[in-house]
């Protein structure tokens, strides 16, 4: 990070803290300040209604009621511009949101605002200020949506969720990973960035290299070694040696990518999606490759031909599905009992023994 970036990050952090302090100054009762700071994790970790209730000697429901009442008063104060520093931070948030698709996860927005990796406290400050800002929409987190912030002029929480659901439905109907531009073509948005930003709010979607799919699809959300191998091979679009696959995974953006080359090889052997087509070289079965030894492939070639074939023809056909040396193919032709030489350099399948 450059010195200029560090200065900008420090300035944003200071602005966020100043706005939070100004908001808390509006609250007169210490108990109410305690509830707000602990619920949003403004200075420490977030706490539950039960935890705060135990600390203050009141019920969980009473904490919820007080929190709701405090937030209503603070929103009114912000609306009436009684906390000018909120508006300053709000303008900064809207600028970042406008540049990045109008809606964003809180974590991503926080990173953008501090021009780096936001701390947990900075994320809490962004979340708290957004909750009170008159011109922002907050999407609360649940099983289907990430905690997010959007520009209110482009929709309230209900409308944002409806847009997210529409994208999820479109991806499901497409039935396979889809790039943002193609997804945009199926929807009614001004710009692909708006699609990308809205889709990122969904917990039901994942994306890899700008391909969107359901989180349960390993092609966009690889969770184990085998899924990561599949993604690497599919992306490469041609066979790879297992050591090359391992190196590519280590250089990737995957989580938990520090795996051994031997572990990669072990997983390749176990999974039917991967076919050994040469010495340590693997391909995807979906590319039309089938499992089997070189002699198995020769057998298939002769069966499909239904006649004797010259060894050069056999070699050409085998090399279409196996990356092996020609001498390996010829050695199998000459040494395996299932192949019979019928004339010079010409072979057919030997008759089955009765």
C-alpha positions in Angstrom: 0.0 0.0 0.0 1.4 3.4 -1.0 1.8 6.3 1.5 -1.1 8.1 -0.2 -3.3 5.0 0.2 -2.4 4.7 3.8 -3.3 8.4 4.4 -6.6 7.9 2.6 -7.3 4.8 4.7 -6.5 6.7 7.9 -8.7 9.6 6.9 -11.7 7.3 6.2 -11.2 5.5 9.5 -11.1 8.8 11.3 -14.3 10.0 9.5 -16.1 6.8 10.4 -15.0 7.0 14.1 -16.0 10.7 14.2 -19.4 10.0 12.8 -20.0 7.1 15.3 -18.9 9.3 18.2 -21.2 12.2 17.1 -24.1 9.7 16.8 -23.5 8.4 20.3 -23.3 11.9 21.7 -27.0 12.3 20.7 -27.9 9.5 23.0 -28.4 10.9 26.5 -28.7 7.8 28.7 -25.6 5.6 29.3 -27.7 2.4 29.2 -28.9 3.2 25.7 -25.4 3.9 24.6 -24.3 0.6 26.0 -27.1 -1.2 24.1 -26.2 0.4 20.8 -22.4 0.0 21.1 -22.7 -3.7 22.1 -25.4 -4.6 19.6 -23.4 -3.2 16.6 -20.0 -4.1 18.0 -18.8 -0.5 17.7 -15.8 -1.0 20.0 -15.7 -4.7 20.6 -17.4 -7.8 19.3 -21.2 -7.8 18.7 -23.3 -9.1 21.5 -26.7 -10.8 21.5 -29.9 -9.5 23.1 -29.5 -12.1 25.9 -25.9 -11.1 26.6 -26.7 -7.4 26.9 -29.8 -8.2 29.0 -27.7 -10.2 31.5 -25.2 -7.4 31.7 -27.9 -4.7 32.3 -30.2 -6.8 34.4 -33.2 -6.6 32.0 -35.0 -9.1 29.7 -34.0 -9.9 26.2 -37.3 -8.4 25.0 -36.7 -5.2 26.9 -33.3 -4.9 25.2 -34.9 -5.4 21.8 -37.6 -2.7 22.5 -35.0 -0.2 23.7 -32.8 -0.8 20.7 -35.7 -0.3 18.3 -36.7 3.0 20.0 -33.1 4.3 20.1 -32.6 3.6 16.3 -35.8 5.3 15.5 -34.7 8.4 17.3 -31.3 8.3 15.8 -32.7 8.0 12.3 -34.9 11.0 12.9 -31.9 12.9 14.1 -30.0 12.0 11.0 -33.0 12.9 8.7 -33.1 16.3 10.4 -29.4 16.7 9.8 -28.6 17.0 13.5 -25.6 14.8 13.0 -23.8 16.4 10.0 -20.9 13.9 10.0 -23.4 11.1 9.1 -24.1 12.9 5.8 -20.4 13.2 5.1 -19.9 9.5 5.4 -23.1 8.8 3.6 -22.0 10.7 0.6 -18.8 8.7 0.6 -20.7 5.5 0.7 -23.0 6.5 -2.1 -20.1 7.4 -4.3 -18.5 4.0 -3.7 -21.8 2.2 -4.3 -22.5 4.2 -7.5 -19.1 3.1 -8.8 -19.6 -0.5 -7.9 -23.1 -1.4 -9.0 -25.4 0.5 -6.5 -25.4 -2.3 -3.9 -22.7 -4.1 -2.0 -22.0 -6.4 0.9 -21.1 -4.5 4.0 -17.7 -6.2 4.0 -16.9 -5.2 0.4 -18.1 -1.7 0.9 -16.0 -1.3 4.0 -12.9 -2.5 2.1 -13.6 0.0 -0.7 -14.0 2.8 1.7 -10.7 2.2 3.6 -8.9 1.3 0.4 -7.7 -2.0 1.8 -8.8 -4.8 4.2 -11.3 -3.3 6.6 -11.0 -4.2 10.3 -14.0 -5.7 12.1 -14.5 -2.4 13.9 -14.5 -0.4 10.6 -17.1 -2.8 9.2 -19.2 -2.3 12.3 -18.9 1.5 11.9 -20.0 1.3 8.2 -22.9 -1.0 9.2 -24.0 1.3 12.0 -23.8 4.5 9.9 -25.6 2.9 7.0 -28.4 1.8 9.3 -29.1 5.4 10.2 -28.4 7.1 6.8 -31.6 8.5 5.2 -30.5 7.8 1.6 -29.2 4.2 2.1 -31.0 0.8 2.2 -29.7 -1.9 4.5 -30.3 -5.6 3.6 -30.3 -7.6 6.9 -28.4 -10.9 6.8 -30.3 -14.2 6.9 -29.9 -17.7 5.3 -30.3 -16.3 1.8 -28.8 -12.8 1.8 -25.6 -11.3 2.9 -25.6 -8.1 5.1 -25.6 -5.4 2.4 -26.0 -1.7 1.7 -27.7 -0.1 -1.3 -28.6 3.3 -2.6 -32.2 4.0 -1.5 -33.2 5.7 -4.8 -32.7 2.3 -6.5 -34.8 0.3 -4.1 -35.7 -0.5 -0.5 -34.7 -3.8 1.2 -37.8 -5.6 -0.2 -37.0 -4.5 -3.7 -33.3 -5.4 -3.4 -34.2 -8.9 -2.2 -36.7 -9.3 -5.1 -34.0 -8.4 -7.6 -31.6 -10.9 -6.0 -34.3 -13.6 -6.1 -34.8 -12.9 -9.8 -31.2 -13.4 -10.6 -31.1 -16.6 -8.5 -34.1 -17.9 -10.5 -32.5 -17.0 -13.8 -29.3 -18.9 -12.9 -31.3 -21.9 -11.8 -33.3 -21.9 -15.0 -30.1 -21.6 -17.1 -28.9 -24.7 -15.3 -25.1 -24.1 -15.7 -22.6 -21.4 -14.7 -23.1 -18.2 -16.7 -20.9 -15.2 -17.2 -22.1 -11.8 -16.0 -22.6 -10.4 -19.5 -24.8 -13.3 -20.6 -26.7 -13.1 -17.3 -27.2 -9.3 -18.0 -28.6 -10.2 -21.4 -31.3 -12.2 -19.8 -32.3 -9.5 -17.3 -33.5 -5.9 -17.3 -30.5 -4.0 -15.9 -28.8 -0.8 -17.1 -25.3 -2.3 -16.8 -23.7 -5.7 -16.1 -22.1 -4.1 -13.0 -25.5 -3.8 -11.5 -26.2 -7.5 -12.1 -22.8 -8.5 -10.6 -23.4 -6.3 -7.5 -26.9 -7.5 -6.9 -25.9 -11.2 -7.4 -23.2 -10.8 -4.8 -25.8 -10.1 -2.1 -27.2 -13.6 -2.5 -25.9 -16.5 -0.3 -27.5 -18.9 -2.8 -25.1 -17.8 -5.6 -21.3 -18.1 -6.0 -19.0 -16.9 -8.7 -15.6 -17.9 -10.0 -13.8 -15.9 -12.7 -17.1 -14.0 -13.4 -19.1 -17.2 -13.9 -22.2 -17.3 -11.7 -23.8 -20.4 -10.4 -25.5 -21.9 -7.4 -23.3 -22.2 -4.3 -23.8 -26.0 -4.4 -22.2 -26.2 -7.9 -18.5 -27.1 -7.5 -17.6 -25.5 -10.8 -18.2 -22.0 -9.2 -17.8 -22.9 -5.5 -15.1 -25.7 -5.2 -15.0 -26.8 -1.6 -12.7 -29.9 -1.7 -9.6 -30.9 -3.5 -11.4 -32.9 -6.2 -13.7 -29.9 -7.0 -10.6 -27.6 -7.3 -8.9 -30.1 -9.6 -12.0 -30.2 -11.8 -12.2 -26.4 -12.0 -8.5 -26.2 -12.9 -8.8 -28.8 -15.7 -12.0 -27.3 -17.0 -10.5 -23.9 -17.1 -7.3 -25.2 -18.8 -9.5 -27.0 -21.4 -6.8 -29.6 -22.1 -5.1 -32.5 -20.2 -2.5 -31.7 -17.5 0.1 -33.5 -15.5 -0.8 -33.9 -11.8 2.2 -31.8 -10.7 1.1 -29.0 -13.0 -2.4 -29.2 -11.5 -1.0 -29.0 -8.0 1.1 -25.9 -8.9 -1.9 -24.2 -10.5 -4.0 -24.8 -7.4 -1.2 -23.3 -5.2 -1.1 -20.2 -7.4 -4.9 -19.8 -7.4 -7.3 -17.7 -5.4 -8.9 -20.8 -3.8 -9.2 -21.0 -0.1 -7.1 -23.8 1.6 -4.9 -24.2 -1.5 -1.8 -25.4 0.3 -2.0 -29.1 -0.7 0.7 -31.6 -1.5 1.3 -32.9 -5.0 0.8 -36.5 -3.7 -2.6 -35.5 -2.3 -3.6 -34.1 -5.7 -2.5 -37.4 -7.4 -4.4 -39.5 -4.8 -7.6 -37.5 -5.5 -7.2 -37.8 -9.3 -7.1 -41.6 -9.0 -10.2 -41.8 -6.8 -12.6 -39.6 -8.9 -14.4 -40.9 -12.0 -14.4 -37.4 -13.5 -10.7 -37.7 -14.1 -9.1 -40.1 -16.6 -5.4 -41.0 -16.7 -4.4 -40.6 -20.4 -0.6 -40.7 -20.1 2.2 -41.0 -17.6 0.8 -38.7 -14.8 -1.4 -36.8 -17.3 -5.1 -36.5 -16.6 -8.1 -35.3 -18.6 -11.8 -34.9 -17.8 -14.1 -37.8 -18.7 -16.6 -35.2 -19.9 -14.2 -34.5 -22.8 -15.0 -38.0 -24.1 -12.1 -39.8 -22.5 -12.7 -43.3 -21.0 -10.8 -45.1 -18.3 -8.6 -48.0 -19.4 -5.1 -49.1 -20.2 -3.4 -48.6 -23.6 -4.3 -52.2 -24.5 -7.9 -51.5 -23.6 -7.9 -48.5 -26.0 -6.3 -50.6 -28.8 -9.1 -53.2 -28.2 -11.8 -50.5 -28.6 -10.2 -49.1 -31.7 -10.1 -52.6 -33.4 -13.6 -53.4 -32.3 -15.0 -50.1 -33.7 -13.1 -50.7 -37.0 -14.4 -54.3 -37.3 -11.4 -55.3 -39.4 -7.6 -55.6 -39.3 -5.7 -52.3 -39.2 -2.2 -51.2 -40.0 -0.2 -50.4 -36.9 0.2 -46.7 -38.0 -3.6 -46.4 -38.1 -3.9 -47.9 -34.7 -1.3 -45.6 -33.3 -3.1 -42.5 -34.7 -6.4 -43.6 -33.2 -4.9 -44.4 -29.8 -3.1 -41.1 -29.6 -6.5 -39.3 -30.0 -7.3 -40.4 -26.4 -4.0 -41.2 -24.8 -0.8 -39.1 -24.4 1.7 -41.9 -24.6 4.8 -42.8 -26.7 4.2 -44.6 -29.9 6.6 -47.3 -28.7 4.3 -48.0 -25.8 1.4 -48.6 -28.2 3.5 -50.8 -30.5 4.8 -52.8 -27.5 1.2 -53.5 -26.4 0.3 -54.7 -29.9 3.3 -57.0 -30.1 3.2 -58.5 -26.6 -0.5 -58.7 -25.6 -2.3 -62.0 -26.4 -5.5 -60.3 -27.4 -3.9 -58.9 -30.6 -3.0 -61.0 -33.6 -0.7 -59.9 -36.4 -2.3 -61.0 -39.7 0.2 -59.6 -42.1 3.2 -57.2 -42.1 2.5 -54.4 -39.6 -1.2 -55.3 -39.6 -3.2 -56.4 -36.6 -6.7 -57.6 -35.6 -8.3 -58.9 -32.4 -7.3 -62.4 -31.6 -10.3 -64.9 -31.5 -11.6 -65.6 -28.0 -10.4 -68.8 -26.6 -13.1 -71.4 -26.1 
